[in-house]
């Protein structure tokens, strides 16, 4: 029974990972890159990693979750 619960949680996590909140990412990246959200383009880099480009800059973000806490987009590269 416990294995079934863990498997269900893993499947739910993988399904949800395909629907990561891009609007939240654009809000974060707009601040970090000093660029309007409308000018940002998001590229799926695989898994829970996204690249954001706009206003002549680019950065890489990962979807990070604290144990028992909230999940947020975190910049994983210096902005260029």
C-alpha positions in Angstrom: 0.0 0.0 0.0 2.8 2.4 0.8 4.5 1.7 -2.5 1.3 2.6 -4.3 1.1 5.9 -2.5 4.7 6.8 -3.3 4.2 5.8 -6.9 1.0 7.9 -7.2 2.8 10.9 -5.7 5.7 10.5 -8.2 3.4 10.3 -11.1 1.4 13.3 -10.0 4.7 15.2 -9.6 5.8 14.3 -13.1 2.5 15.3 -14.6 2.5 18.6 -12.8 6.1 19.3 -13.9 4.8 19.7 -17.4 2.5 22.5 -16.3 5.0 24.6 -14.3 3.7 28.2 -13.8 5.2 30.1 -16.7 3.5 33.3 -15.7 5.2 33.2 -12.3 8.5 32.6 -14.1 7.9 35.6 -16.4 7.2 37.8 -13.4 10.4 36.7 -11.7 12.5 37.0 -14.9 11.1 40.4 -15.7 12.4 41.7 -12.4 15.8 39.9 -12.7 16.4 40.9 -16.3 14.9 44.4 -16.0 12.6 43.6 -19.0 8.8 43.7 -19.6 7.1 40.4 -19.4 5.7 40.8 -22.9 9.2 40.9 -24.3 10.3 37.6 -22.6 10.5 34.2 -24.3 10.6 31.0 -22.3 12.4 27.9 -23.7 12.0 24.4 -22.1 15.5 23.1 -21.4 14.2 19.8 -20.1 12.9 18.6 -16.7 12.2 21.5 -14.4 14.6 23.9 -16.1 13.7 26.9 -18.3 15.7 29.4 -20.2 14.4 33.0 -20.5 15.5 35.5 -23.0 14.5 39.1 -23.6 15.9 42.7 -23.8 19.3 41.4 -24.9 19.7 39.2 -21.8 19.2 35.6 -20.9 19.1 33.5 -17.8 18.4 29.9 -16.7 15.8 29.1 -14.0 15.0 25.9 -12.1 11.8 25.0 -10.3 12.9 24.4 -6.7 10.7 23.2 -3.8 11.6 23.4 -0.2 10.8 20.3 1.9 7.3 20.9 3.1 7.4 24.5 1.8 6.6 26.5 -1.3 8.0 26.0 -4.8 9.6 28.9 -6.7 11.6 29.7 -9.8 15.2 30.3 -8.9 17.8 31.7 -11.3 20.4 29.1 -11.9 22.9 31.2 -13.9 24.2 34.7 -14.0 22.1 36.9 -16.3 24.0 37.7 -19.5 
